[in-house]
Amino acid sequence: MKKLRYAVVIPAVAGTMLAGFTPAFAGPEAAGQQPLNSTNIPAKYADQKLDWHKCTASELPSAPPPGAENIECATYRAPRNWYKTNENIDLTIAVSRLAATSGKATASVITNPGGPGAPGRNFPARLRNQTKLRVNQEIIGLDPRGTGKSTNITCGNAIGTGSDLDPRDRSRANLNLILDATKYAADSCQVKSGELGPLINTAQTIRDIDLLRVLLGRDKINWVGYSAGTWMGAHYAQQFPTRTGRFLLDSATEFTTTWQNSFDWQPLGFERRWRQDFLPWIGKYDKVYGFGKTGEAARQTYEKVRFALTQNPVEVDGVPVSANALDSTIASYLYSKRNFTALADYLVNLKTLTEGSSTQQQKATAAQKVKAETVDGDGVIGPQPLFVPTDGDSYNASFWTIPCNEGKWTGNRQSVIRQSQKLIDRDLPLLGAGWLIQPCIFWKNKPVDLPKLDGRGVPPVLIVQSVNDPATPLEGATRAHRAFAGSRMITVTGEGDHGIYAGGNAGVDKVVEDYLVDGKVPNDQSLPGLPLPVPAGA
């Protein structure tokens, strides 16, 4: 959610990871032994036909990349409320597919980029080059209810109000302004989204997905879910175990607990990625960047730049770049090592703009580069989608609404101020300072009580996790793995990227596709990550 952060440091779990495989898992029921529609979907929905056609430019947020040019689109109707289907109020759900390369798919793998609530209609493109997976499996994407080309909700563009207020300014007046802005946006979300707002939740969405399974004609579905897509995948698997095929949960939330507990790992995760991966990396290449010769020296340079922005925000085309915008941009680039060079350039250019010794020409050049890199001020940080547009207000609205609609969220104005101060005191300020921005403490709708997940009766799911993942840290993923019966976990060492499968790690991809394609369930094991980039001129 809007900067949902981390609280407690729990040591990374050690232990012996065993290589190898256990036998292929056939599932609790063989395919074809149960009726296709065994989950009581009304015929008016179950009898729909998906009108697949090549996606038009207006149906996707961006042009598909090479290898995904022939992505197809369709829509279907789902009840607004699965528990009151007799109301006869429907939603539109937008879906997509990349066809199996063999010409006839024998299985469907449904994908989800995370969020929660991120649109995913163009997300199958991420798997376009996974040749083994695509031979006999069609890759399905969808915009979940509330986002993208599906029926939308909105917060009236209220998210981001007060985003230039610096949460490190701990004056009571400033903190109250931040909390007032958060309450205003939370209230706006509930008013503007109307009767649909409370129905944007996991319990409803997984039923949309099960309807999609029926429309695809699949006894079971496979799943590739990243980030908050691990939450959705785990909930589907627990609710529909006999419809669960091979489920990959990549960069896992702590899906066996509450959203609040899961999000609370984030200040630790982002700070660790920042201090252990990025800052030593930019220090290593000080001859290229001149930002400090060690990680700590580089951090001190960042602190000087940040302080300068609190005194005199830099203006780019009349728009101020605040200290808070700086932190949001840093966090957004920590998801992938591919962004490290861009983040380094951004920091160097901000340093140029805040230094009195820079010439006007140097500042003008730096300003144009900063303009290209600065993240918009809403500063939404969370599990977040991978490589997908946020699709405007509907995604931001879903990103707040889903966690606030689901389960208990404790706290009040005073407690979130205390929590954020403790995070600052523990040297976790990058996200921790703003951890008072918790819209769910202002949510008025009664939350849906989701079932507690334990994995009992569910076929083995596979978790893939990097050790320095910023958004869904190892500690939470490990706890979910331990609590979800039968799950297996690949721990990717020397790695901090958020989203591993189909990201270039051939060793991980092989184990994952042996599972997704051949049904070989791996034992828990560790595999090496990929090296950090070498900047040009190093």
C-alpha positions as CSV (number, residue, x, y, z in Angstrom):
1,M,0.0,0.0,0.0
2,K,1.1,3.5,0.0
3,K,4.5,2.9,1.5
4,L,3.6,0.0,3.7
5,R,6.8,-0.8,5.6
6,Y,8.7,-3.3,7.7
7,A,9.0,-3.5,11.4
8,V,10.9,-6.4,13.0
9,V,14.2,-7.8,12.0
10,I,14.0,-11.6,11.9
11,P,17.3,-13.4,11.0
12,A,17.3,-15.1,7.6
13,V,16.6,-18.8,8.1
14,A,19.6,-21.0,7.6
15,G,19.5,-24.7,7.1
16,T,20.6,-27.4,4.7
17,M,19.0,-27.1,1.3
18,L,18.9,-30.4,-0.6
19,A,19.2,-30.6,-4.3
20,G,17.3,-33.1,-6.4
21,F,13.7,-33.9,-7.1
22,T,10.8,-35.9,-5.6
23,P,8.5,-37.8,-8.0
24,A,6.1,-35.9,-10.2
25,F,2.9,-34.9,-8.5
26,A,-0.4,-36.0,-10.1
27,G,-2.7,-34.1,-7.8
28,P,-5.6,-35.2,-5.6
29,E,-7.8,-36.1,-8.5
30,A,-6.8,-37.1,-12.0
31,A,-7.9,-34.8,-14.8
32,G,-11.4,-35.5,-16.1
33,Q,-12.8,-37.2,-13.0
34,Q,-14.8,-34.2,-11.8
35,P,-17.3,-32.1,-13.8
36,L,-15.7,-29.0,-15.4
37,N,-18.1,-26.7,-13.4
38,S,-18.1,-28.3,-10.0
39,T,-17.9,-25.0,-8.1
40,N,-21.6,-24.0,-8.7
41,I,-21.0,-21.3,-11.2
42,P,-24.4,-20.2,-12.6
43,A,-24.9,-21.3,-16.2
44,K,-25.3,-17.7,-17.5
45,Y,-21.6,-17.2,-16.7
46,A,-20.2,-20.8,-17.2
47,D,-21.7,-21.0,-20.7
48,Q,-20.0,-17.9,-22.1
49,K,-17.5,-18.2,-25.0
50,L,-14.3,-16.3,-25.0
51,D,-14.1,-14.2,-28.2
52,W,-10.3,-14.4,-28.8
53,H,-9.0,-11.9,-31.3
54,K,-5.7,-10.2,-31.8
55,C,-5.4,-7.4,-29.3
56,T,-5.9,-3.9,-30.7
57,A,-3.8,-1.0,-29.6
58,S,-6.6,0.3,-27.4
59,E,-6.8,-3.0,-25.5
60,L,-3.2,-3.0,-24.2
61,P,-1.4,-0.3,-22.2
62,S,1.6,-0.5,-24.5
63,A,2.6,-2.3,-27.7
64,P,3.6,-5.9,-27.2
65,P,7.4,-6.6,-27.5
66,P,8.9,-8.8,-30.2
67,G,7.8,-12.4,-29.6
68,A,4.4,-11.4,-28.3
69,E,3.1,-9.5,-31.3
70,N,0.2,-12.0,-31.7
71,I,-1.1,-11.7,-28.2
72,E,-4.9,-12.2,-28.2
73,C,-7.6,-10.5,-26.1
74,A,-11.1,-11.3,-24.9
75,T,-13.5,-10.3,-22.1
76,Y,-16.1,-12.2,-20.1
77,R,-18.8,-11.3,-17.6
78,A,-18.6,-12.1,-13.9
79,P,-21.1,-11.4,-11.1
80,R,-20.2,-8.3,-9.2
81,N,-20.8,-10.2,-6.0
82,W,-20.2,-14.0,-6.1
83,Y,-22.2,-14.4,-2.9
84,K,-25.2,-12.7,-4.4
85,T,-25.3,-13.8,-8.0
86,N,-29.1,-13.3,-8.1
87,E,-28.6,-9.6,-8.0
88,N,-27.8,-9.9,-11.8
89,I,-25.2,-7.1,-11.6
90,D,-22.2,-8.0,-13.8
91,L,-18.6,-6.9,-14.2
92,T,-16.3,-7.1,-17.2
93,I,-13.1,-9.0,-16.8
94,A,-10.4,-8.5,-19.5
95,V,-8.0,-11.3,-20.4
96,S,-5.3,-12.1,-22.8
97,R,-3.3,-15.1,-24.1
98,L,-0.1,-16.1,-25.9
99,A,-0.9,-19.3,-27.8
100,A,1.1,-22.5,-27.3
101,T,3.8,-22.7,-29.9
102,S,2.8,-26.2,-30.9
103,G,-0.5,-24.9,-32.2
104,K,-2.7,-26.6,-29.6
105,A,-2.5,-26.0,-25.9
106,T,-3.0,-28.9,-23.6
107,A,-2.8,-26.7,-20.5
108,S,-3.2,-23.1,-19.4
109,V,-0.9,-21.2,-17.1
110,I,-2.5,-18.1,-15.7
111,T,-0.2,-15.2,-14.8
112,N,-0.4,-12.4,-12.3
113,P,2.2,-9.6,-11.9
114,G,1.3,-8.7,-8.3
115,G,0.4,-5.3,-6.8
116,P,-2.0,-6.2,-5.2
117,G,-4.4,-5.2,-8.0
118,A,-2.0,-4.7,-10.8
119,P,-3.4,-5.0,-14.4
120,G,-1.9,-8.0,-16.1
121,R,-3.4,-8.3,-19.6
122,N,0.0,-7.5,-21.2
123,F,1.9,-9.6,-18.7
124,P,2.1,-12.8,-20.7
125,A,4.8,-11.0,-22.7
126,R,7.2,-11.6,-19.8
127,L,7.1,-15.3,-20.6
128,R,7.3,-15.0,-24.4
129,N,10.8,-16.5,-24.6
130,Q,10.2,-19.4,-22.2
131,T,10.3,-21.9,-25.1
132,K,9.9,-25.1,-23.0
133,L,6.9,-23.7,-21.1
134,R,5.2,-22.4,-24.3
135,V,5.3,-25.6,-26.3
136,N,2.0,-27.0,-25.0
137,Q,0.8,-24.3,-22.6
138,E,-1.1,-21.1,-23.4
139,I,0.0,-18.1,-21.3
140,I,-3.0,-16.3,-19.9
141,G,-3.1,-12.8,-18.5
142,L,-5.9,-10.8,-16.9
143,D,-6.7,-7.4,-15.5
144,P,-8.2,-8.3,-12.1
145,R,-11.6,-6.8,-11.2
146,G,-11.0,-3.1,-10.4
147,T,-8.1,-2.4,-12.8
148,G,-7.0,-2.1,-16.4
149,K,-9.6,-2.9,-19.0
150,S,-11.8,-4.7,-16.5
151,T,-14.5,-2.8,-14.6
152,N,-12.6,-0.1,-12.6
153,I,-12.7,1.5,-9.2
154,T,-11.2,4.9,-8.4
155,C,-10.0,7.0,-5.6
156,G,-10.7,10.2,-7.6
157,N,-6.9,10.7,-8.0
158,A,-6.7,11.5,-4.3
159,I,-3.8,9.1,-3.6
160,G,-0.6,11.2,-3.6
161,T,-2.1,14.1,-1.7
162,G,0.6,15.5,0.5
163,S,3.3,13.3,-1.1
164,D,5.9,16.1,-1.0
165,L,5.6,16.3,2.8
166,D,8.8,14.9,4.3
167,P,8.1,12.1,6.8
168,R,11.5,12.7,8.3
169,D,10.3,16.0,9.6
170,R,8.9,14.7,12.9
171,S,7.2,17.9,14.0
172,R,3.7,17.2,15.2
173,A,2.2,19.7,12.7
174,N,3.9,17.9,9.7
175,L,3.0,14.4,10.8
176,N,-0.6,15.5,11.3
177,L,-0.7,16.9,7.8
178,I,0.6,13.6,6.4
179,L,-2.0,11.7,8.4
180,D,-4.8,14.1,7.3
181,A,-3.8,13.6,3.7
182,T,-3.8,9.9,4.1
183,K,-7.3,10.0,5.7
184,Y,-8.6,12.2,2.9
185,A,-7.3,9.8,0.2
186,A,-8.7,6.7,2.1
187,D,-12.1,8.4,2.5
188,S,-12.0,9.3,-1.2
189,C,-11.3,5.7,-2.2
190,Q,-14.3,4.5,-0.4
191,V,-16.7,7.2,-1.6
192,K,-15.6,7.2,-5.2
193,S,-15.5,3.4,-5.6
194,G,-19.0,3.1,-4.2
195,E,-20.7,-0.2,-3.9
196,L,-18.0,-2.0,-6.0
197,G,-15.2,-1.0,-3.7
198,P,-15.8,-3.5,-0.9
199,L,-16.0,-6.3,-3.6
200,I,-12.5,-5.7,-4.8
201,N,-10.9,-8.4,-2.8
202,T,-9.1,-11.8,-3.1
203,A,-12.2,-13.8,-2.2
204,Q,-14.1,-12.4,-5.2
205,T,-11.1,-12.4,-7.6
206,I,-10.2,-16.0,-7.2
207,R,-13.8,-16.9,-8.2
208,D,-13.4,-14.7,-11.3
209,I,-10.3,-16.9,-12.0
210,D,-12.2,-20.1,-11.4
211,L,-14.8,-19.0,-13.9
212,L,-12.0,-18.3,-16.3
213,R,-10.7,-21.9,-15.8
214,V,-14.2,-23.1,-16.8
215,L,-14.2,-20.9,-19.9
216,L,-10.8,-22.1,-20.9
217,G,-12.1,-25.7,-20.5
218,R,-9.4,-26.7,-18.0
219,D,-9.9,-29.3,-15.3
220,K,-7.0,-27.6,-13.5
221,I,-5.0,-24.4,-14.1
222,N,-1.3,-23.8,-13.7
223,W,-0.1,-20.5,-12.1
224,V,2.8,-18.1,-12.4
225,G,2.3,-15.4,-9.8
226,Y,4.8,-12.8,-8.8
227,S,4.9,-10.7,-5.6
228,A,1.3,-10.1,-4.4
229,G,0.4,-12.6,-7.1
230,T,1.7,-15.2,-4.7
231,W,-1.0,-14.2,-2.2
232,M,-3.7,-14.6,-4.9
233,G,-2.3,-17.9,-6.1
234,A,-2.0,-19.4,-2.6
235,H,-5.6,-18.4,-1.8
236,Y,-6.9,-19.9,-5.0
237,A,-5.0,-23.1,-4.3
238,Q,-6.4,-23.4,-0.8
239,Q,-9.9,-22.7,-1.9
240,F,-9.8,-24.9,-5.0
241,P,-7.2,-27.6,-4.3
242,T,-8.6,-30.1,-6.8
243,R,-8.4,-27.4,-9.5
244,T,-4.8,-26.5,-8.6
245,G,-2.2,-27.8,-11.0
246,R,1.4,-26.5,-10.8
247,F,1.6,-23.2,-9.0
248,L,4.8,-21.0,-9.0
249,L,4.9,-18.4,-6.3
250,D,7.8,-16.0,-7.2
251,S,9.0,-13.4,-4.7
252,A,6.4,-14.4,-2.1
253,T,4.5,-12.2,0.3
254,E,4.0,-13.8,3.7
255,F,0.7,-15.1,2.4
256,T,-0.1,-17.2,5.5
257,T,-0.6,-14.1,7.7
258,T,-2.4,-10.8,7.3
259,W,-1.6,-8.1,4.8
260,Q,-0.4,-5.9,7.6
261,N,2.1,-8.4,8.9
262,S,3.3,-9.2,5.4
263,F,3.8,-5.5,4.5
264,D,5.6,-4.8,7.8
265,W,8.7,-6.6,6.5
266,Q,9.3,-3.9,3.8
267,P,11.3,-1.2,5.6
268,L,13.9,-3.9,6.5
269,G,13.9,-5.3,2.9
270,F,14.3,-2.0,1.1
271,E,16.9,-0.7,3.5
272,R,18.9,-4.0,3.2
273,R,18.8,-3.9,-0.6
274,W,19.9,-0.2,-0.5
275,R,22.7,-0.6,2.0
276,Q,24.0,-4.1,1.2
277,D,23.6,-4.1,-2.6
278,F,23.3,-0.7,-4.2
279,L,25.4,1.6,-2.1
280,P,28.5,-0.7,-2.1
281,W,28.0,-1.2,-5.8
282,I,28.0,2.6,-6.6
283,G,31.0,2.9,-4.2
284,K,32.9,0.2,-6.1
285,Y,32.5,2.3,-9.3
286,D,33.4,5.6,-7.7
287,K,35.7,6.4,-10.7
288,V,32.6,6.4,-12.9
289,Y,30.1,8.1,-10.5
290,G,32.1,10.1,-8.0
291,F,29.5,9.5,-5.3
292,G,31.7,8.0,-2.6
293,K,34.4,5.3,-2.5
294,T,32.5,3.0,-0.1
295,G,28.9,2.2,0.6
296,E,28.9,4.3,3.7
297,A,30.5,7.2,1.9
298,A,27.9,7.0,-0.8
299,R,25.2,6.9,1.8
300,Q,26.5,10.1,3.4
301,T,26.5,11.8,-0.1
302,Y,22.9,10.8,-0.5
303,E,22.1,12.2,2.9
304,K,23.7,15.5,1.9
305,V,21.7,15.6,-1.3
306,R,18.5,14.7,0.6
307,F,19.1,17.4,3.2
308,A,19.6,20.0,0.4
309,L,16.3,19.0,-1.1
310,T,14.5,19.7,2.2
311,Q,16.0,23.1,2.3
312,N,15.5,24.0,-1.3
313,P,13.7,21.5,-3.5
314,V,15.0,21.3,-7.0
315,E,12.6,22.4,-9.7
316,V,12.4,20.6,-13.0
317,D,10.1,22.3,-15.5
318,G,8.5,24.1,-12.5
319,V,7.8,20.9,-10.6
320,P,9.7,20.5,-7.3
321,V,11.7,17.4,-6.7
322,S,11.3,16.8,-3.0
323,A,13.2,14.7,-0.5
324,N,10.3,12.3,-0.4
325,A,10.2,12.0,-4.2
326,L,13.9,11.1,-4.0
327,D,13.2,8.3,-1.6
328,S,10.3,7.0,-3.7
329,T,12.4,7.0,-6.8
330,I,15.2,5.1,-5.0
331,A,12.8,2.5,-3.7
332,S,11.3,2.0,-7.2
333,Y,14.7,1.3,-8.7
334,L,15.8,-1.2,-6.1
335,Y,13.4,-3.9,-7.5
336,S,15.9,-4.9,-10.2
337,K,19.7,-4.7,-10.6
338,R,19.0,-3.7,-14.2
339,N,18.0,-0.3,-12.8
340,F,21.2,0.3,-10.8
341,T,23.0,2.3,-13.5
342,A,19.9,4.5,-14.0
343,L,19.5,5.0,-10.3
344,A,23.2,5.9,-10.0
345,D,22.8,8.5,-12.9
346,Y,19.8,9.9,-11.2
347,L,21.6,10.4,-7.9
348,V,24.6,11.9,-9.6
349,N,22.4,14.4,-11.5
350,L,20.6,15.4,-8.3
351,K,23.9,15.9,-6.7
352,T,24.9,18.3,-9.5
353,L,21.6,20.2,-9.1
354,T,22.1,20.7,-5.4
355,E,25.7,21.6,-5.4
356,G,26.6,25.3,-5.5
357,S,29.7,24.6,-7.6
358,S,27.8,23.3,-10.6
359,T,27.6,25.5,-13.7
360,Q,24.3,26.6,-15.2
361,Q,24.9,24.3,-18.2
362,Q,25.7,21.4,-15.9
363,K,22.5,22.0,-14.0
364,A,20.4,22.3,-17.2
365,T,21.7,19.0,-18.5
366,A,21.2,17.3,-15.1
367,A,17.7,18.7,-14.8
368,Q,16.6,17.1,-18.1
369,K,18.0,13.7,-16.9
370,V,16.3,14.0,-13.5
371,K,13.0,14.8,-15.2
372,A,13.2,11.5,-17.1
373,E,13.9,9.5,-14.0
374,T,11.8,10.9,-11.2
375,V,8.9,8.7,-10.0
376,D,5.5,10.4,-9.7
377,G,4.8,11.7,-6.2
378,D,2.2,9.2,-5.1
379,G,5.1,7.1,-3.9
380,V,3.2,3.8,-4.0
381,I,5.6,1.2,-2.6
382,G,4.6,-2.4,-2.0
383,P,4.9,-5.8,-3.5
384,Q,4.1,-4.0,-6.7
385,P,3.8,-5.3,-10.2
386,L,6.8,-6.4,-12.4
387,F,7.3,-4.4,-15.6
388,V,3.7,-3.4,-16.0
389,P,2.2,0.1,-16.3
390,T,0.3,1.1,-13.1
391,D,-2.6,2.0,-15.4
392,G,-3.5,5.2,-13.6
393,D,-5.8,5.7,-10.7
394,S,-7.5,2.3,-10.9
395,Y,-4.4,0.5,-10.0
396,N,-3.5,2.8,-7.2
397,A,-7.1,2.5,-5.9
398,S,-6.9,-1.3,-6.0
399,F,-3.5,-1.3,-4.3
400,W,-5.0,0.5,-1.3
401,T,-8.4,-1.1,-1.4
402,I,-7.5,-4.8,-1.5
403,P,-5.4,-4.9,1.7
404,C,-7.8,-2.6,3.5
405,N,-10.7,-4.8,2.5
406,E,-9.1,-8.0,3.8
407,G,-8.7,-9.0,7.4
408,K,-7.9,-7.1,10.5
409,W,-5.7,-4.0,10.3
410,T,-4.7,-2.6,13.7
411,G,-3.4,0.9,14.6
412,N,-4.4,4.5,14.9
413,R,-2.8,7.9,14.3
414,Q,-0.6,7.7,17.4
415,S,0.5,4.1,17.0
416,V,1.6,4.5,13.3
417,I,3.7,7.6,14.3
418,R,5.3,5.5,17.1
419,Q,6.0,2.6,14.7
420,S,7.6,4.9,12.0
421,Q,9.8,6.5,14.7
422,K,11.0,3.1,15.9
423,L,11.9,2.2,12.3
424,I,13.9,5.5,12.0
425,D,15.6,4.7,15.3
426,R,16.6,1.2,13.9
427,D,18.3,2.8,10.9
428,L,15.5,1.9,8.5
429,P,14.5,5.4,7.3
430,L,14.2,4.8,3.5
431,L,10.7,3.5,3.9
432,G,10.4,3.5,7.7
433,A,10.1,7.2,8.1
434,G,6.9,7.2,6.0
435,W,5.5,4.1,7.7
436,L,2.8,6.2,9.3
437,I,1.1,6.4,5.8
438,Q,-1.3,3.5,6.5
439,P,-4.7,4.2,4.9
440,C,-6.2,1.0,6.4
441,I,-6.4,2.6,9.8
442,F,-8.9,5.0,8.3
443,W,-10.9,2.4,6.4
444,K,-14.6,2.3,7.4
445,N,-15.9,-0.8,5.5
446,K,-16.0,-4.0,7.5
447,P,-13.2,-6.2,6.2
448,V,-13.6,-9.6,4.6
449,D,-12.3,-12.4,6.8
450,L,-10.1,-14.4,4.5
451,P,-9.3,-18.0,5.6
452,K,-6.0,-18.6,7.2
453,L,-3.8,-20.6,4.8
454,D,-2.0,-23.7,5.8
455,G,-1.6,-25.6,2.5
456,R,-3.3,-28.8,3.8
457,G,-4.8,-30.8,0.9
458,V,-3.1,-28.6,-1.7
459,P,-0.7,-30.0,-4.3
460,P,3.0,-28.9,-3.7
461,V,3.5,-25.3,-4.7
462,L,6.9,-23.9,-5.6
463,I,8.3,-20.7,-4.0
464,V,11.2,-18.9,-5.6
465,Q,12.9,-16.2,-3.4
466,S,16.0,-14.0,-3.6
467,V,17.8,-13.4,-0.3
468,N,17.8,-9.6,-0.6
469,D,14.4,-9.0,-2.2
470,P,13.3,-5.5,-1.1
471,A,9.6,-5.7,-1.5
472,T,8.8,-9.2,-0.3
473,P,11.8,-10.1,1.9
474,L,13.2,-13.5,2.6
475,E,12.0,-13.6,6.2
476,G,8.3,-13.4,5.3
477,A,8.6,-15.8,2.4
478,T,10.4,-18.3,4.6
479,R,7.6,-18.1,7.2
480,A,5.0,-18.7,4.5
481,H,7.0,-21.7,3.2
482,R,7.1,-23.2,6.7
483,A,3.4,-22.6,7.3
484,F,2.1,-23.8,4.0
485,A,2.2,-27.6,4.0
486,G,3.9,-29.3,1.1
487,S,5.4,-26.2,-0.4
488,R,9.0,-26.2,-1.8
489,M,11.3,-23.2,-1.9
490,I,14.3,-22.3,-4.1
491,T,16.4,-19.7,-2.3
492,V,18.4,-17.6,-4.8
493,T,21.7,-16.6,-3.1
494,G,23.8,-13.5,-4.0
495,E,20.6,-12.0,-5.4
496,G,18.2,-9.2,-4.6
497,D,15.9,-8.9,-7.5
498,H,12.2,-9.0,-7.1
499,G,10.9,-11.4,-9.7
500,I,13.3,-14.2,-10.7
501,Y,11.7,-16.7,-13.1
502,A,12.0,-15.6,-16.7
503,G,14.5,-12.9,-15.7
504,G,17.6,-14.5,-17.2
505,N,18.7,-17.0,-14.5
506,A,19.0,-20.2,-16.5
507,G,19.6,-22.4,-13.4
508,V,16.4,-21.2,-11.7
509,D,14.4,-21.4,-14.9
510,K,15.4,-25.0,-15.5
511,V,14.1,-26.1,-12.0
512,V,11.0,-24.1,-12.4
513,E,10.1,-25.4,-15.9
514,D,10.9,-29.0,-14.9
515,Y,8.2,-28.4,-12.3
516,L,5.7,-26.4,-14.5
517,V,6.1,-28.5,-17.6
518,D,7.2,-32.0,-16.4
519,G,5.7,-32.0,-12.9
520,K,9.0,-32.7,-11.2
521,V,8.6,-31.3,-7.7
522,P,12.0,-30.1,-6.4
523,N,13.2,-30.4,-2.9
524,D,14.2,-27.2,-1.1
525,Q,17.5,-25.9,-2.4
526,S,19.7,-22.9,-3.0
527,L,20.8,-21.7,-6.4
528,P,23.1,-18.8,-7.2
529,G,21.9,-15.4,-8.4
530,L,23.2,-13.2,-11.2
531,P,26.0,-10.7,-10.8
532,L,25.4,-7.0,-10.5
533,P,25.9,-4.9,-13.7
534,V,29.2,-3.3,-14.7
535,P,28.6,0.3,-15.8
536,A,29.9,1.7,-19.0
537,G,33.3,3.2,-18.6
538,A,34.2,1.1,-15.5
